[in-house]
């Protein structure tokens, strides 16, 4: 397998990972939305409340974005930080 085949396979894997990540975010938003409906005791009567859904989706997406940006900034420090976190001597 040459470089270009590896590159194509890596692109395909990246697209699959982005799709799965997006799906996991959607499922997480749906689960939190349903839990919120039960928390406010609206679930058996009302299953669709756009205001609550937008609020839950916004808060969830902001939380994921903040966590991702924090981790990106942390990993930018280099491999030695990761090794120390894992307990490896550098």
PDB file with one MODEL, atoms N, CA, C and O in Angstrom:
MODEL        1
ATOM      1  N   UNK A   1       0.853  -1.173   0.000  1.00  0.00           N
ATOM      2  CA  UNK A   1       0.000   0.000   0.000  1.00  0.00           C
ATOM      3  C   UNK A   1       0.900   1.238   0.000  1.00  0.00           C
ATOM      4  O   UNK A   1       1.809   1.355   0.821  1.00  0.00           O
ATOM      5  N   UNK A   2       0.636   2.153  -0.926  1.00  0.00           N
ATOM      6  CA  UNK A   2       1.481   3.331  -1.034  1.00  0.00           C
ATOM      7  C   UNK A   2       0.909   4.497  -0.215  1.00  0.00           C
ATOM      8  O   UNK A   2      -0.122   4.367   0.445  1.00  0.00           O
ATOM      9  N   UNK A   3       1.588   5.611  -0.277  1.00  0.00           N
ATOM     10  CA  UNK A   3       1.218   6.796   0.499  1.00  0.00           C
ATOM     11  C   UNK A   3      -0.190   7.266   0.186  1.00  0.00           C
ATOM     12  O   UNK A   3      -0.954   7.596   1.093  1.00  0.00           O
ATOM     13  N   UNK A   4      -0.540   7.298  -1.097  1.00  0.00           N
ATOM     14  CA  UNK A   4      -1.836   7.836  -1.496  1.00  0.00           C
ATOM     15  C   UNK A   4      -2.991   6.943  -1.035  1.00  0.00           C
ATOM     16  O   UNK A   4      -4.060   7.442  -0.681  1.00  0.00           O
ATOM     17  N   UNK A   5      -2.779   5.639  -1.039  1.00  0.00           N
ATOM     18  CA  UNK A   5      -3.803   4.733  -0.526  1.00  0.00           C
ATOM     19  C   UNK A   5      -3.988   4.925   0.975  1.00  0.00           C
ATOM     20  O   UNK A   5      -5.116   4.916   1.469  1.00  0.00           O
ATOM     21  N   UNK A   6      -2.889   5.098   1.698  1.00  0.00           N
ATOM     22  CA  UNK A   6      -2.964   5.383   3.138  1.00  0.00           C
ATOM     23  C   UNK A   6      -3.700   6.691   3.390  1.00  0.00           C
ATOM     24  O   UNK A   6      -4.511   6.792   4.311  1.00  0.00           O
ATOM     25  N   UNK A   7      -3.412   7.682   2.570  1.00  0.00           N
ATOM     26  CA  UNK A   7      -4.048   8.986   2.722  1.00  0.00           C
ATOM     27  C   UNK A   7      -5.554   8.886   2.472  1.00  0.00           C
ATOM     28  O   UNK A   7      -6.342   9.480   3.209  1.00  0.00           O
ATOM     29  N   UNK A   8      -5.955   8.150   1.451  1.00  0.00           N
ATOM     30  CA  UNK A   8      -7.384   7.961   1.174  1.00  0.00           C
ATOM     31  C   UNK A   8      -8.076   7.215   2.309  1.00  0.00           C
ATOM     32  O   UNK A   8      -9.186   7.571   2.704  1.00  0.00           O
ATOM     33  N   UNK A   9      -7.437   6.202   2.824  1.00  0.00           N
ATOM     34  CA  UNK A   9      -8.014   5.438   3.930  1.00  0.00           C
ATOM     35  C   UNK A   9      -8.133   6.320   5.178  1.00  0.00           C
ATOM     36  O   UNK A   9      -9.124   6.244   5.904  1.00  0.00           O
ATOM     37  N   UNK A  10      -7.119   7.154   5.421  1.00  0.00           N
ATOM     38  CA  UNK A  10      -7.174   8.060   6.571  1.00  0.00           C
ATOM     39  C   UNK A  10      -8.314   9.059   6.424  1.00  0.00           C
ATOM     40  O   UNK A  10      -8.987   9.372   7.406  1.00  0.00           O
ATOM     41  N   UNK A  11      -8.541   9.562   5.224  1.00  0.00           N
ATOM     42  CA  UNK A  11      -9.666  10.486   4.988  1.00  0.00           C
ATOM     43  C   UNK A  11     -11.000   9.801   5.238  1.00  0.00           C
ATOM     44  O   UNK A  11     -11.896  10.386   5.847  1.00  0.00           O
ATOM     45  N   UNK A  12     -11.136   8.566   4.770  1.00  0.00           N
ATOM     46  CA  UNK A  12     -12.368   7.825   4.991  1.00  0.00           C
ATOM     47  C   UNK A  12     -12.607   7.597   6.485  1.00  0.00           C
ATOM     48  O   UNK A  12     -13.722   7.763   6.980  1.00  0.00           O
ATOM     49  N   UNK A  13     -11.544   7.215   7.191  1.00  0.00           N
ATOM     50  CA  UNK A  13     -11.672   6.994   8.628  1.00  0.00           C
ATOM     51  C   UNK A  13     -12.042   8.286   9.347  1.00  0.00           C
ATOM     52  O   UNK A  13     -12.851   8.274  10.275  1.00  0.00           O
ATOM     53  N   UNK A  14     -11.455   9.395   8.920  1.00  0.00           N
ATOM     54  CA  UNK A  14     -11.762  10.680   9.533  1.00  0.00           C
ATOM     55  C   UNK A  14     -13.223  11.044   9.300  1.00  0.00           C
ATOM     56  O   UNK A  14     -13.896  11.513  10.218  1.00  0.00           O
ATOM     57  N   UNK A  15     -13.718  10.835   8.093  1.00  0.00           N
ATOM     58  CA  UNK A  15     -15.122  11.132   7.798  1.00  0.00           C
ATOM     59  C   UNK A  15     -16.054  10.260   8.635  1.00  0.00           C
ATOM     60  O   UNK A  15     -17.089  10.730   9.107  1.00  0.00           O
ATOM     61  N   UNK A  16     -15.690   8.993   8.818  1.00  0.00           N
ATOM     62  CA  UNK A  16     -16.501   8.109   9.643  1.00  0.00           C
ATOM     63  C   UNK A  16     -16.496   8.569  11.092  1.00  0.00           C
ATOM     64  O   UNK A  16     -17.536   8.559  11.751  1.00  0.00           O
ATOM     65  N   UNK A  17     -15.337   8.972  11.593  1.00  0.00           N
ATOM     66  CA  UNK A  17     -15.247   9.433  12.973  1.00  0.00           C
ATOM     67  C   UNK A  17     -16.043  10.717  13.188  1.00  0.00           C
ATOM     68  O   UNK A  17     -16.688  10.878  14.223  1.00  0.00           O
ATOM     69  N   UNK A  18     -16.002  11.627  12.227  1.00  0.00           N
ATOM     70  CA  UNK A  18     -16.782  12.862  12.338  1.00  0.00           C
ATOM     71  C   UNK A  18     -18.271  12.542  12.324  1.00  0.00           C
ATOM     72  O   UNK A  18     -19.042  13.128  13.084  1.00  0.00           O
ATOM     73  N   UNK A  19     -18.675  11.619  11.467  1.00  0.00           N
ATOM     74  CA  UNK A  19     -20.079  11.207  11.433  1.00  0.00           C
ATOM     75  C   UNK A  19     -20.529  10.567  12.735  1.00  0.00           C
ATOM     76  O   UNK A  19     -21.614  10.868  13.232  1.00  0.00           O
ATOM     77  N   UNK A  20     -19.710   9.689  13.291  1.00  0.00           N
ATOM     78  CA  UNK A  20     -20.055   9.047  14.560  1.00  0.00           C
ATOM     79  C   UNK A  20     -20.076  10.046  15.714  1.00  0.00           C
ATOM     80  O   UNK A  20     -20.919   9.954  16.607  1.00  0.00           O
ATOM     81  N   UNK A  21     -19.145  11.001  15.692  1.00  0.00           N
ATOM     82  CA  UNK A  21     -19.116  12.034  16.725  1.00  0.00           C
ATOM     83  C   UNK A  21     -20.382  12.885  16.648  1.00  0.00           C
ATOM     84  O   UNK A  21     -20.981  13.201  17.676  1.00  0.00           O
ATOM     85  N   UNK A  22     -20.788  13.255  15.442  1.00  0.00           N
ATOM     86  CA  UNK A  22     -22.008  14.036  15.268  1.00  0.00           C
ATOM     87  C   UNK A  22     -23.235  13.253  15.731  1.00  0.00           C
ATOM     88  O   UNK A  22     -24.126  13.808  16.373  1.00  0.00           O
ATOM     89  N   UNK A  23     -23.275  11.977  15.406  1.00  0.00           N
ATOM     90  CA  UNK A  23     -24.372  11.127  15.845  1.00  0.00           C
ATOM     91  C   UNK A  23     -24.416  11.030  17.369  1.00  0.00           C
ATOM     92  O   UNK A  23     -25.492  11.065  17.966  1.00  0.00           O
ATOM     93  N   UNK A  24     -23.255  10.908  17.991  1.00  0.00           N
ATOM     94  CA  UNK A  24     -23.219  10.810  19.453  1.00  0.00           C
ATOM     95  C   UNK A  24     -23.691  12.110  20.104  1.00  0.00           C
ATOM     96  O   UNK A  24     -24.339  12.075  21.150  1.00  0.00           O
ATOM     97  N   UNK A  25     -23.375  13.246  19.504  1.00  0.00           N
ATOM     98  CA  UNK A  25     -23.850  14.525  20.031  1.00  0.00           C
ATOM     99  C   UNK A  25     -25.368  14.602  19.913  1.00  0.00           C
ATOM    100  O   UNK A  25     -26.043  15.033  20.848  1.00  0.00           O
ATOM    101  N   UNK A  26     -25.905  14.187  18.774  1.00  0.00           N
ATOM    102  CA  UNK A  26     -27.359  14.211  18.575  1.00  0.00           C
ATOM    103  C   UNK A  26     -28.066  13.303  19.583  1.00  0.00           C
ATOM    104  O   UNK A  26     -29.093  13.685  20.145  1.00  0.00           O
ATOM    105  N   UNK A  27     -27.529  12.117  19.812  1.00  0.00           N
ATOM    106  CA  UNK A  27     -28.134  11.188  20.772  1.00  0.00           C
ATOM    107  C   UNK A  27     -28.042  11.764  22.182  1.00  0.00           C
ATOM    108  O   UNK A  27     -28.983  11.642  22.966  1.00  0.00           O
ATOM    109  N   UNK A  28     -26.915  12.388  22.506  1.00  0.00           N
ATOM    110  CA  UNK A  28     -26.747  12.993  23.820  1.00  0.00           C
ATOM    111  C   UNK A  28     -27.756  14.128  24.040  1.00  0.00           C
ATOM    112  O   UNK A  28     -28.350  14.234  25.113  1.00  0.00           O
ATOM    113  N   UNK A  29     -27.946  14.967  23.028  1.00  0.00           N
ATOM    114  CA  UNK A  29     -28.928  16.055  23.134  1.00  0.00           C
ATOM    115  C   UNK A  29     -30.325  15.477  23.339  1.00  0.00           C
ATOM    116  O   UNK A  29     -31.082  15.961  24.181  1.00  0.00           O
ATOM    117  N   UNK A  30     -30.664  14.452  22.578  1.00  0.00           N
ATOM    118  CA  UNK A  30     -31.983  13.832  22.707  1.00  0.00           C
ATOM    119  C   UNK A  30     -32.182  13.226  24.095  1.00  0.00           C
ATOM    120  O   UNK A  30     -33.248  13.381  24.691  1.00  0.00           O
ATOM    121  N   UNK A  31     -31.172  12.545  24.608  1.00  0.00           N
ATOM    122  CA  UNK A  31     -31.276  11.926  25.934  1.00  0.00           C
ATOM    123  C   UNK A  31     -31.428  12.980  27.028  1.00  0.00           C
ATOM    124  O   UNK A  31     -32.239  12.820  27.940  1.00  0.00           O
ATOM    125  N   UNK A  32     -30.650  14.053  26.938  1.00  0.00           N
ATOM    126  CA  UNK A  32     -30.754  15.118  27.940  1.00  0.00           C
ATOM    127  C   UNK A  32     -32.099  15.822  27.832  1.00  0.00           C
ATOM    128  O   UNK A  32     -32.686  16.197  28.847  1.00  0.00           O
ATOM    129  N   UNK A  33     -32.593  16.003  26.611  1.00  0.00           N
ATOM    130  CA  UNK A  33     -33.901  16.626  26.402  1.00  0.00           C
ATOM    131  C   UNK A  33     -35.010  15.790  27.047  1.00  0.00           C
ATOM    132  O   UNK A  33     -35.872  16.327  27.743  1.00  0.00           O
ATOM    133  N   UNK A  34     -34.986  14.488  26.816  1.00  0.00           N
ATOM    134  CA  UNK A  34     -36.005  13.610  27.396  1.00  0.00           C
ATOM    135  C   UNK A  34     -35.895  13.599  28.916  1.00  0.00           C
ATOM    136  O   UNK A  34     -36.910  13.624  29.612  1.00  0.00           O
ATOM    137  N   UNK A  35     -34.666  13.563  29.436  1.00  0.00           N
ATOM    138  CA  UNK A  35     -34.484  13.613  30.889  1.00  0.00           C
ATOM    139  C   UNK A  35     -35.006  14.922  31.466  1.00  0.00           C
ATOM    140  O   UNK A  35     -35.575  14.942  32.557  1.00  0.00           O
ATOM    141  N   UNK A  36     -34.813  16.011  30.735  1.00  0.00           N
ATOM    142  CA  UNK A  36     -35.320  17.310  31.183  1.00  0.00           C
ATOM    143  C   UNK A  36     -36.842  17.323  31.201  1.00  0.00           C
ATOM    144  O   UNK A  36     -37.443  17.868  32.126  1.00  0.00           O
ATOM    145  N   UNK A  37     -37.466  16.736  30.204  1.00  0.00           N
ATOM    146  CA  UNK A  37     -38.931  16.654  30.202  1.00  0.00           C
ATOM    147  C   UNK A  37     -39.442  15.874  31.409  1.00  0.00           C
ATOM    148  O   UNK A  37     -40.428  16.266  32.033  1.00  0.00           O
ATOM    149  N   UNK A  38     -38.771  14.772  31.738  1.00  0.00           N
ATOM    150  CA  UNK A  38     -39.169  14.006  32.914  1.00  0.00           C
ATOM    151  C   UNK A  38     -38.900  14.788  34.190  1.00  0.00           C
ATOM    152  O   UNK A  38     -39.678  14.710  35.141  1.00  0.00           O
ATOM    153  N   UNK A  39     -37.818  15.532  34.220  1.00  0.00           N
ATOM    154  CA  UNK A  39     -37.472  16.330  35.401  1.00  0.00           C
ATOM    155  C   UNK A  39     -38.549  17.377  35.675  1.00  0.00           C
ATOM    156  O   UNK A  39     -38.912  17.608  36.828  1.00  0.00           O
ATOM    157  N   UNK A  40     -39.055  18.002  34.633  1.00  0.00           N
ATOM    158  CA  UNK A  40     -40.103  19.005  34.787  1.00  0.00           C
ATOM    159  C   UNK A  40     -41.509  18.402  34.761  1.00  0.00           C
ATOM    160  O   UNK A  40     -42.502  19.128  34.723  1.00  0.00           O
ATOM    161  N   UNK A  41     -41.582  17.067  34.783  1.00  0.00           N
ATOM    162  CA  UNK A  41     -42.848  16.326  34.806  1.00  0.00           C
ATOM    163  C   UNK A  41     -43.765  16.682  33.631  1.00  0.00           C
ATOM    164  O   UNK A  41     -44.980  16.811  33.782  1.00  0.00           O
ATOM    165  N   UNK A  42     -43.146  16.836  32.460  1.00  0.00           N
ATOM    166  CA  UNK A  42     -43.906  17.139  31.253  1.00  0.00           C
ATOM    167  C   UNK A  42     -43.975  15.935  30.311  1.00  0.00           C
ATOM    168  O   UNK A  42     -44.761  15.941  29.364  1.00  0.00           O
ATOM    169  N   UNK A  43     -43.173  14.915  30.555  1.00  0.00           N
ATOM    170  CA  UNK A  43     -42.954  13.833  29.603  1.00  0.00           C
ATOM    171  C   UNK A  43     -44.207  13.093  29.151  1.00  0.00           C
ATOM    172  O   UNK A  43     -44.388  12.948  27.942  1.00  0.00           O
ATOM    173  N   UNK A  44     -45.072  12.622  30.018  1.00  0.00           N
ATOM    174  CA  UNK A  44     -46.207  11.867  29.486  1.00  0.00           C
ATOM    175  C   UNK A  44     -47.176  12.730  28.671  1.00  0.00           C
ATOM    176  O   UNK A  44     -47.824  12.228  27.753  1.00  0.00           O
ATOM    177  N   UNK A  45     -47.278  14.013  28.996  1.00  0.00           N
ATOM    178  CA  UNK A  45     -48.244  14.875  28.323  1.00  0.00           C
ATOM    179  C   UNK A  45     -47.676  15.507  27.064  1.00  0.00           C
ATOM    180  O   UNK A  45     -48.329  15.514  26.020  1.00  0.00           O
ATOM    181  N   UNK A  46     -46.464  16.038  27.156  1.00  0.00           N
ATOM    182  CA  UNK A  46     -45.865  16.809  26.057  1.00  0.00           C
ATOM    183  C   UNK A  46     -44.511  16.188  25.713  1.00  0.00           C
ATOM    184  O   UNK A  46     -43.636  16.086  26.574  1.00  0.00           O
ATOM    185  N   UNK A  47     -44.337  15.773  24.456  1.00  0.00           N
ATOM    186  CA  UNK A  47     -43.047  15.225  24.033  1.00  0.00           C
ATOM    187  C   UNK A  47     -42.260  16.207  23.183  1.00  0.00           C
ATOM    188  O   UNK A  47     -41.071  15.989  22.947  1.00  0.00           O
ATOM    189  N   UNK A  48     -42.883  17.276  22.716  1.00  0.00           N
ATOM    190  CA  UNK A  48     -42.150  18.248  21.905  1.00  0.00           C
ATOM    191  C   UNK A  48     -42.386  19.643  22.458  1.00  0.00           C
ATOM    192  O   UNK A  48     -43.501  20.164  22.434  1.00  0.00           O
ATOM    193  N   UNK A  49     -41.314  20.230  22.955  1.00  0.00           N
ATOM    194  CA  UNK A  49     -41.349  21.605  23.455  1.00  0.00           C
ATOM    195  C   UNK A  49     -40.118  22.295  22.867  1.00  0.00           C
ATOM    196  O   UNK A  49     -39.017  22.133  23.393  1.00  0.00           O
ATOM    197  N   UNK A  50     -40.285  23.064  21.782  1.00  0.00           N
ATOM    198  CA  UNK A  50     -39.142  23.637  21.072  1.00  0.00           C
ATOM    199  C   UNK A  50     -38.243  24.509  21.944  1.00  0.00           C
ATOM    200  O   UNK A  50     -37.025  24.496  21.772  1.00  0.00           O
ATOM    201  N   UNK A  51     -38.818  25.259  22.871  1.00  0.00           N
ATOM    202  CA  UNK A  51     -38.012  26.125  23.729  1.00  0.00           C
ATOM    203  C   UNK A  51     -37.050  25.331  24.589  1.00  0.00           C
ATOM    204  O   UNK A  51     -35.868  25.665  24.679  1.00  0.00           O
ATOM    205  N   UNK A  52     -37.549  24.286  25.219  1.00  0.00           N
ATOM    206  CA  UNK A  52     -36.689  23.442  26.062  1.00  0.00           C
ATOM    207  C   UNK A  52     -35.661  22.722  25.206  1.00  0.00           C
ATOM    208  O   UNK A  52     -34.501  22.595  25.597  1.00  0.00           O
ATOM    209  N   UNK A  53     -36.086  22.250  24.035  1.00  0.00           N
ATOM    210  CA  UNK A  53     -35.148  21.548  23.162  1.00  0.00           C
ATOM    211  C   UNK A  53     -33.989  22.457  22.748  1.00  0.00           C
ATOM    212  O   UNK A  53     -32.830  22.045  22.803  1.00  0.00           O
ATOM    213  N   UNK A  54     -34.292  23.684  22.336  1.00  0.00           N
ATOM    214  CA  UNK A  54     -33.228  24.607  21.923  1.00  0.00           C
ATOM    215  C   UNK A  54     -32.313  24.949  23.088  1.00  0.00           C
ATOM    216  O   UNK A  54     -31.100  25.059  22.915  1.00  0.00           O
ATOM    217  N   UNK A  55     -32.883  25.117  24.264  1.00  0.00           N
ATOM    218  CA  UNK A  55     -32.080  25.405  25.458  1.00  0.00           C
ATOM    219  C   UNK A  55     -31.133  24.240  25.756  1.00  0.00           C
ATOM    220  O   UNK A  55     -29.941  24.450  25.983  1.00  0.00           O
ATOM    221  N   UNK A  56     -31.662  23.018  25.756  1.00  0.00           N
ATOM    222  CA  UNK A  56     -30.847  21.830  26.036  1.00  0.00           C
ATOM    223  C   UNK A  56     -29.773  21.653  24.964  1.00  0.00           C
ATOM    224  O   UNK A  56     -28.617  21.376  25.283  1.00  0.00           O
ATOM    225  N   UNK A  57     -30.152  21.814  23.689  1.00  0.00           N
ATOM    226  CA  UNK A  57     -29.186  21.647  22.596  1.00  0.00           C
ATOM    227  C   UNK A  57     -28.075  22.691  22.698  1.00  0.00           C
ATOM    228  O   UNK A  57     -26.900  22.368  22.522  1.00  0.00           O
ATOM    229  N   UNK A  58     -28.441  23.934  22.978  1.00  0.00           N
ATOM    230  CA  UNK A  58     -27.440  24.995  23.089  1.00  0.00           C
ATOM    231  C   UNK A  58     -26.463  24.754  24.221  1.00  0.00           C
ATOM    232  O   UNK A  58     -25.251  24.866  24.038  1.00  0.00           O
ATOM    233  N   UNK A  59     -26.988  24.422  25.396  1.00  0.00           N
ATOM    234  CA  UNK A  59     -26.123  24.172  26.555  1.00  0.00           C
ATOM    235  C   UNK A  59     -25.219  22.966  26.293  1.00  0.00           C
ATOM    236  O   UNK A  59     -24.037  22.997  26.636  1.00  0.00           O
ATOM    237  N   UNK A  60     -25.755  21.915  25.697  1.00  0.00           N
ATOM    238  CA  UNK A  60     -24.958  20.713  25.419  1.00  0.00           C
ATOM    239  C   UNK A  60     -23.847  21.017  24.429  1.00  0.00           C
ATOM    240  O   UNK A  60     -22.706  20.605  24.641  1.00  0.00           O
ATOM    241  N   UNK A  61     -24.152  21.724  23.359  1.00  0.00           N
ATOM    242  CA  UNK A  61     -23.141  22.047  22.351  1.00  0.00           C
ATOM    243  C   UNK A  61     -22.071  22.967  22.931  1.00  0.00           C
ATOM    244  O   UNK A  61     -20.888  22.800  22.637  1.00  0.00           O
ATOM    245  N   UNK A  62     -22.473  23.933  23.747  1.00  0.00           N
ATOM    246  CA  UNK A  62     -21.487  24.820  24.384  1.00  0.00           C
ATOM    247  C   UNK A  62     -20.580  24.024  25.319  1.00  0.00           C
ATOM    248  O   UNK A  62     -19.368  24.242  25.332  1.00  0.00           O
ATOM    249  N   UNK A  63     -21.144  23.111  26.097  1.00  0.00           N
ATOM    250  CA  UNK A  63     -20.339  22.301  27.013  1.00  0.00           C
ATOM    251  C   UNK A  63     -19.334  21.437  26.246  1.00  0.00           C
ATOM    252  O   UNK A  63     -18.177  21.324  26.652  1.00  0.00           O
ATOM    253  N   UNK A  64     -19.765  20.836  25.154  1.00  0.00           N
ATOM    254  CA  UNK A  64     -18.865  20.004  24.349  1.00  0.00           C
ATOM    255  C   UNK A  64     -17.777  20.865  23.716  1.00  0.00           C
ATOM    256  O   UNK A  64     -16.615  20.460  23.681  1.00  0.00           O
ATOM    257  N   UNK A  65     -18.136  22.044  23.215  1.00  0.00           N
ATOM    258  CA  UNK A  65     -17.149  22.938  22.590  1.00  0.00           C
ATOM    259  C   UNK A  65     -16.113  23.413  23.602  1.00  0.00           C
ATOM    260  O   UNK A  65     -14.918  23.429  23.305  1.00  0.00           O
ATOM    261  N   UNK A  66     -16.563  23.802  24.797  1.00  0.00           N
ATOM    262  CA  UNK A  66     -15.626  24.266  25.822  1.00  0.00           C
ATOM    263  C   UNK A  66     -14.691  23.133  26.237  1.00  0.00           C
ATOM    264  O   UNK A  66     -13.485  23.341  26.378  1.00  0.00           O
ATOM    265  N   UNK A  67     -15.241  21.943  26.432  1.00  0.00           N
ATOM    266  CA  UNK A  67     -14.402  20.797  26.795  1.00  0.00           C
ATOM    267  C   UNK A  67     -13.398  20.449  25.707  1.00  0.00           C
ATOM    268  O   UNK A  67     -12.244  20.134  26.001  1.00  0.00           O
ATOM    269  N   UNK A  68     -13.826  20.503  24.462  1.00  0.00           N
ATOM    270  CA  UNK A  68     -12.925  20.202  23.348  1.00  0.00           C
ATOM    271  C   UNK A  68     -11.824  21.245  23.229  1.00  0.00           C
ATOM    272  O   UNK A  68     -10.661  20.895  23.030  1.00  0.00           O
ATOM    273  N   UNK A  69     -12.174  22.518  23.348  1.00  0.00           N
ATOM    274  CA  UNK A  69     -11.157  23.578  23.274  1.00  0.00           C
ATOM    275  C   UNK A  69     -10.158  23.482  24.423  1.00  0.00           C
ATOM    276  O   UNK A  69      -8.966  23.725  24.236  1.00  0.00           O
ATOM    277  N   UNK A  70     -10.646  23.128  25.612  1.00  0.00           N
ATOM    278  CA  UNK A  70      -9.747  22.944  26.754  1.00  0.00           C
ATOM    279  C   UNK A  70      -8.762  21.810  26.480  1.00  0.00           C
ATOM    280  O   UNK A  70      -7.564  21.951  26.723  1.00  0.00           O
ATOM    281  N   UNK A  71      -9.263  20.701  25.982  1.00  0.00           N
ATOM    282  CA  UNK A  71      -8.391  19.546  25.721  1.00  0.00           C
ATOM    283  C   UNK A  71      -7.393  19.846  24.599  1.00  0.00           C
ATOM    284  O   UNK A  71      -6.242  19.415  24.669  1.00  0.00           O
ATOM    285  N   UNK A  72      -7.822  20.580  23.566  1.00  0.00           N
ATOM    286  CA  UNK A  72      -6.911  20.960  22.485  1.00  0.00           C
ATOM    287  C   UNK A  72      -5.788  21.829  23.029  1.00  0.00           C
ATOM    288  O   UNK A  72      -4.622  21.630  22.689  1.00  0.00           O
ATOM    289  N   UNK A  73      -6.140  22.797  23.877  1.00  0.00           N
ATOM    290  CA  UNK A  73      -5.122  23.674  24.465  1.00  0.00           C
ATOM    291  C   UNK A  73      -4.176  22.878  25.358  1.00  0.00           C
ATOM    292  O   UNK A  73      -2.973  23.141  25.376  1.00  0.00           O
ATOM    293  N   UNK A  74      -4.706  21.911  26.095  1.00  0.00           N
ATOM    294  CA  UNK A  74      -3.889  21.088  26.984  1.00  0.00           C
ATOM    295  C   UNK A  74      -2.927  20.209  26.181  1.00  0.00           C
ATOM    296  O   UNK A  74      -1.753  20.096  26.533  1.00  0.00           O
ATOM    297  N   UNK A  75      -3.412  19.592  25.114  1.00  0.00           N
ATOM    298  CA  UNK A  75      -2.581  18.696  24.312  1.00  0.00           C
ATOM    299  C   UNK A  75      -1.562  19.454  23.476  1.00  0.00           C
ATOM    300  O   UNK A  75      -0.581  18.868  23.017  1.00  0.00           O
ATOM    301  N   UNK A  76      -1.776  20.735  23.276  1.00  0.00           N
ATOM    302  CA  UNK A  76      -0.846  21.543  22.504  1.00  0.00           C
ATOM    303  C   UNK A  76       0.497  21.712  23.216  1.00  0.00           C
ATOM    304  O   UNK A  76       1.489  22.106  22.602  1.00  0.00           O
ATOM    305  N   UNK A  77       0.517  21.412  24.501  1.00  0.00           N
ATOM    306  CA  UNK A  77       1.749  21.542  25.287  1.00  0.00           C
ATOM    307  C   UNK A  77       2.785  20.485  24.926  1.00  0.00           C
ATOM    308  O   UNK A  77       3.965  20.637  25.244  1.00  0.00           O
ATOM    309  N   UNK A  78       2.358  19.432  24.273  1.00  0.00           N
ATOM    310  CA  UNK A  78       3.313  18.440  23.788  1.00  0.00           C
ATOM    311  C   UNK A  78       3.178  17.082  24.436  1.00  0.00           C
ATOM    312  O   UNK A  78       2.375  16.871  25.344  1.00  0.00           O
ATOM    313  N   UNK A  79       3.990  16.171  23.939  1.00  0.00           N
ATOM    314  CA  UNK A  79       3.937  14.784  24.378  1.00  0.00           C
ATOM    315  C   UNK A  79       4.398  14.564  25.800  1.00  0.00           C
ATOM    316  O   UNK A  79       3.948  13.622  26.452  1.00  0.00           O
ATOM    317  N   UNK A  80       5.286  15.411  26.299  1.00  0.00           N
ATOM    318  CA  UNK A  80       5.783  15.222  27.663  1.00  0.00           C
ATOM    319  C   UNK A  80       4.666  15.391  28.686  1.00  0.00           C
ATOM    320  O   UNK A  80       4.648  14.696  29.701  1.00  0.00           O
ATOM    321  N   UNK A  81       3.747  16.292  28.433  1.00  0.00           N
ATOM    322  CA  UNK A  81       2.610  16.501  29.345  1.00  0.00           C
ATOM    323  C   UNK A  81       1.722  15.254  29.373  1.00  0.00           C
ATOM    324  O   UNK A  81       1.252  14.831  30.429  1.00  0.00           O
ATOM    325  N   UNK A  82       1.506  14.683  28.204  1.00  0.00           N
ATOM    326  CA  UNK A  82       0.687  13.466  28.130  1.00  0.00           C
ATOM    327  C   UNK A  82       1.372  12.312  28.845  1.00  0.00           C
ATOM    328  O   UNK A  82       0.718  11.541  29.549  1.00  0.00           O
ATOM    329  N   UNK A  83       2.681  12.187  28.672  1.00  0.00           N
ATOM    330  CA  UNK A  83       3.434  11.127  29.336  1.00  0.00           C
ATOM    331  C   UNK A  83       3.384  11.299  30.858  1.00  0.00           C
ATOM    332  O   UNK A  83       3.243  10.316  31.586  1.00  0.00           O
ATOM    333  N   UNK A  84       3.495  12.515  31.332  1.00  0.00           N
ATOM    334  CA  UNK A  84       3.419  12.763  32.773  1.00  0.00           C
ATOM    335  C   UNK A  84       2.035  12.424  33.292  1.00  0.00           C
ATOM    336  O   UNK A  84       1.901  11.874  34.386  1.00  0.00           O
ATOM    337  N   UNK A  85       1.018  12.740  32.533  1.00  0.00           N
ATOM    338  CA  UNK A  85      -0.348  12.416  32.950  1.00  0.00           C
ATOM    339  C   UNK A  85      -0.557  10.911  33.049  1.00  0.00           C
ATOM    340  O   UNK A  85      -1.294  10.438  33.915  1.00  0.00           O
ATOM    341  N   UNK A  86       0.086  10.166  32.172  1.00  0.00           N
ATOM    342  CA  UNK A  86      -0.026   8.711  32.182  1.00  0.00           C
ATOM    343  C   UNK A  86       0.883   8.066  33.221  1.00  0.00           C
ATOM    344  O   UNK A  86       0.818   6.857  33.446  1.00  0.00           O
ATOM    345  N   UNK A  87       1.738   8.880  33.859  1.00  0.00           N
ATOM    346  CA  UNK A  87       2.626   8.354  34.888  1.00  0.00           C
ATOM    347  C   UNK A  87       3.953   7.855  34.350  1.00  0.00           C
ATOM    348  O   UNK A  87       4.682   7.167  35.065  1.00  0.00           O
ATOM    349  N   UNK A  88       4.278   8.172  33.141  1.00  0.00           N
ATOM    350  CA  UNK A  88       5.541   7.763  32.531  1.00  0.00           C
ATOM    351  C   UNK A  88       6.630   8.757  32.912  1.00  0.00           C
ATOM    352  O   UNK A  88       6.381   9.956  33.038  1.00  0.00           O
ATOM    353  N   UNK A  89       7.826   8.243  33.092  1.00  0.00           N
ATOM    354  CA  UNK A  89       8.965   9.121  33.358  1.00  0.00           C
ATOM    355  C   UNK A  89       9.500   9.628  32.023  1.00  0.00           C
ATOM    356  O   UNK A  89       9.641   8.873  31.061  1.00  0.00           O
ATOM    357  N   UNK A  90       9.797  10.935  31.989  1.00  0.00           N
ATOM    358  CA  UNK A  90      10.325  11.466  30.743  1.00  0.00           C
ATOM    359  C   UNK A  90      11.772  11.847  30.871  1.00  0.00           C
ATOM    360  O   UNK A  90      12.376  12.315  29.906  1.00  0.00           O
TER     361      UNK A  90
ENDMDL
END
